[in-house]
């Protein structure tokens, strides 16, 4: 909890205006803090050389002086926000869990981690509370979701801001407070799906090539992604029907630059990075083939191309 109490600034000379800072209360993790209108450093001299990066109205603070790699816009659910954390050298799952105030299993389940092994540069989805992140599939009800994860229905409704009897649709993200995934449930899910050599399920014909021209300039790398080279401004198409859960314009953003993430009814997500522009906003429903942006070279990029990831399924391209 960060609390700024009322402060009276010191006047440099008689009659100079005295500035009052209002009382502000913010609940943040160790790497993110809301951007205030008033200066955060009330000492005009300053005592630290650490830089604070500003992105979309959020100050990303790093005590070490390097840019923080926490992005807090993967989608809101109820009163909490889902974050993306980039693993740094020396990080452990337990330390990251403690940093965000969630259980280690919460991180393991949200990222389908086998064991406790993580590596530098890896992206981790971090929930705002201990529990499970569920992407609604066809046939799901709030009652069946609560039962599957051994959770309390009222807690689910309350945390997600849903009324009793609320309708949910495929692609919606529901946070299950204190939900658990049993070993048997995990085993059943993994054994009931045809796996590729990468342990991803294959959904033949589900995804559309996101760029109609250009060539693949790099094969699978990173988070199940490929690169497709094409001229700047070439339209980028939604690979499948879904809902936009990230839409960022400008900034480095962990190397992605301007990028979009869409969640789909089969529980997977697609990511489109290095855009010169994006045409969609968070919460927007898109259809397969819809133009969602244009090829660019933003972020960590050496030339115009699309970095395209399929998360949770085999990348068919």
Buried (B, 14 or more C-beta within 10 A) or exposed (E): EEEBEEEEBEEEEEEEEEEEBEEBEEEBBBBBBEEEEEEBEEEEEEEEEEEBBEBBEBBBBBEEEEBBBBBBBBBBBBEBBBBBBBBBEEBEBEEBBEBBBBBBBBBBBBBBBEEEEBEEBBBBBBBBBBBBBBBBBEEBEBEEBBEBBBBBBEBBBEBBEBEEEEEBEBBBBBBBBBBBBEEEEEEEEEEEEEEEEEEBBBBEEBBBBBBEEBEBBEEBEBBBBBBBBBEEEBBBBBBBBBBBBBBBBEBBBBBBBBBBBBBBBBBBBBBBBBBBBBBBEBEBEBEBBBEBBBBBBBBBBEEBBBBBBBBBBBBBB
